[in-house]
Amino acid sequence: MLPSWLSANLTRADPAQTGERLSSNQPPKADLFVTCIIDQLYPQVGVSVVKVLRRLGVDLDFPEDQTCCGQPLYNSGYTKKARSLARRVLDTFSDSQYVVVPSGSCSAMMKVFYLDLFRDDPEMLKKAELFSSKVYEFSQFLTNVLGVEDTGSTYTGTATYHPSCHLLREMEVRDEPKSLLNSVPGLEMKDLPGAETCCGFGGAFS
């Protein structure tokens, strides 16, 4: 079942009335993986992701059978249970062209660590490898797949950027988020001393 906040924002509408970017080309099709934290704690982030992707002309969908990527279990050593969740994710997104993930940690789990989970299972490893090729973190998808340099956003104020450990080290996404932020009119970006130091989230990643 779709979360209520997502259901309203995935309803298809006329682009001319919603301000979405119109394109004569076939729009890319992408499935959105909504992380547990976004779903339960920060749904406004999910709404914003949907709006940006729709504005850029992406044919976006949300597979309703999706669940947690399994990262908390994997990080805590519960490999068997993590593998069970991973199988469900692989089945749910088996037909996806692209899988967009608004999280460095969840995207790293699915793109990198699923390969470790199934390294001793050739059949599942093959599925994980195919799935891995489709997984993109949000800023990575915008920049490297859509070729976006300007999302059309505006914001007046000052901000800094702290890269997540998994996004930086496992996904090797360094410049994409900063280039998108630097393109926002009115936004002044400040360097963060020690930006590449872990934030300490949960303690399970260290």
N, C-alpha and C positions, 0 to 999 in steps of 0.2 A: 504494500500500500504506500502511495506517495505521501510524504509529509505535507501538511496543509500549506506551509509556506512555499513549497516547491510546486505543488499542484497548480496554484494560481498563476505562478510565473512561467510555467511550461505550456500554458494554454496558447495555442496558436492564434496569431492575430495578423491583420493586414499590416505589412511593414510600412506602408505609406501613412498609416495612422499612429504607429508606435514609435516612429523615428528610427526604425531599423535601417541599416544600410542596404540599399537595393543593388543587386548585381545581376548582370545578364548571364554570368557563368553559373555552372552547376555548383551550388553551395556545398562545402565539405560537410560530411555527416559525422557527428561526434556524440558519444554517450558520456554523460556526466557521472563521475563517481563522487558521491557526496560523503565526506568523511564523518566519522562519529561525532567529532568535536563540533564541526559546523552544524550538523543535524541537531544536536542536543543543546549546544551552548551559543553558537554564533550563526543562527540561520540567516541573518542579514548579509553575511559574507556570501552565502550560497545564492541569495537573491541577486546580489551585485554581479556575481560570476555569470549567472544566467542572462542578465541584462546586457552585459558586455558582449558575450558570445552571440546573442541574438542580434545586437546592433551591428556586429561585424558580418552578419549574414550566415552564420553557422546553423545548419539544420540539426538542432539539439534535441536529444531525448534522454530519458532517465529510466533505465531498466529497473523495474519495481522489485525484482527479487534480489537485488544487491544487499550485501551485508558488510560488516567490518572486514577490512583487508587482512586481519589476523596479526598485525604487528605487535600489539601488546602481549599476546600469547607467545609469539616468536621471540621477542626480546626477553621474556621471562623464562624461557626454556621449555615451554609447553609445545614442543614441535608437532606432536601428533594432532593436537587440537588446532594448531595454526594451519596445518596441512588440510584439515577438513574444511576450514573457512576458505582457504585458497582455492580448493577444488570448486567450491560454490561460486566464487568470484570468476574463475576461469569459464565455468559453464554459462554464467549470466552474461558475460561480455564476449562470448565466443564469436558472435556475428558483428562485432563493432569494427568500424573503420578506424576510428580514433577513440581513445579513452582519456578524457581530460580530468585531471585530479588537482584540486586547489589545495595541495599540501605537499611539501617536499618529503615528509616522512612516509606518508601513505604511498606516494608515487614511487619512492625508493623501494618500499616493501614489495610492491607488485612488479616493478621493472627489474629489480636486482635480486632481491632475496627469495622470490618465488623460485628462481633458478637453483638456489641452494636447497630449498625445501624439497625439491623433486630431483635432485642430482642422481639419486639411486633408482629412479623410476623413469625409464626411457620414454614411455608413452606420455606420461604427464609432463615430463621435461620438454618434450616437443611442443605440447600445448602452451607451456609456460613461456617458451622462447618466442612463439608466435604472438602471444599476448603481450610480452615485453616490448615487442617492436611497435605496438600500438599505443603504449602508455606515455603520456606527456603531462608534466606539471603545467599548471595554468599559464604562467608567464612564458614557459618554453614553447607551448603550443601557439600562443599568440605570435611570438617572435619567429620561431623556426619553421612552423607549418603555415601559418597565415601570412607571414611576412609583415606583420603589423609594426609600425614605428610610432603610431599615435592612436590611442584608443578612443580619442574624442572626449576624454575627461578633462575637467578643470577643477582646480582647488587652490585657494589662496591661503598660504600658511607655510610653516617650516616643518620638516620631517627628517627622520633618519631611517636607515635601513639596516636590519640585523638579519643576515642570512641564516637559515636553519642548517644544522650540521648535515642532515641527510640530503638536503637540496644541493648543498655546496660540494660535499665530499662523495656522495654516492651517485647523485644524478649529474654531477659536474655542471651545474647551472650556476654561473657566477655573474655574468653581465646582463642577462636578459631582464631580470626584475629592475635593475638600476637604470637600464636604458629606457624602459617604459615609464618609470617614475620621472626621469629627467625630461621626458617629453611633455609632461603635464604643465600647461600654462598656469603660472601663479604659484607653483609649488617650488619652494627652495629646499634643496636637499643638503643636509649637513653630514659630514663624515662622523662615524661613530668609532671612537677609540676602542680597539680590541673587538671589532665587529665580528671577527671569525671565531671568537671564543664561545664555547657552548653556553647556552642559557641555563642549563641545569634542569630542564624540564623533566619532572618525574624521577630523575636519577637512574632510570632504566636504560638510558642510551649510553652511559659512560662505561 
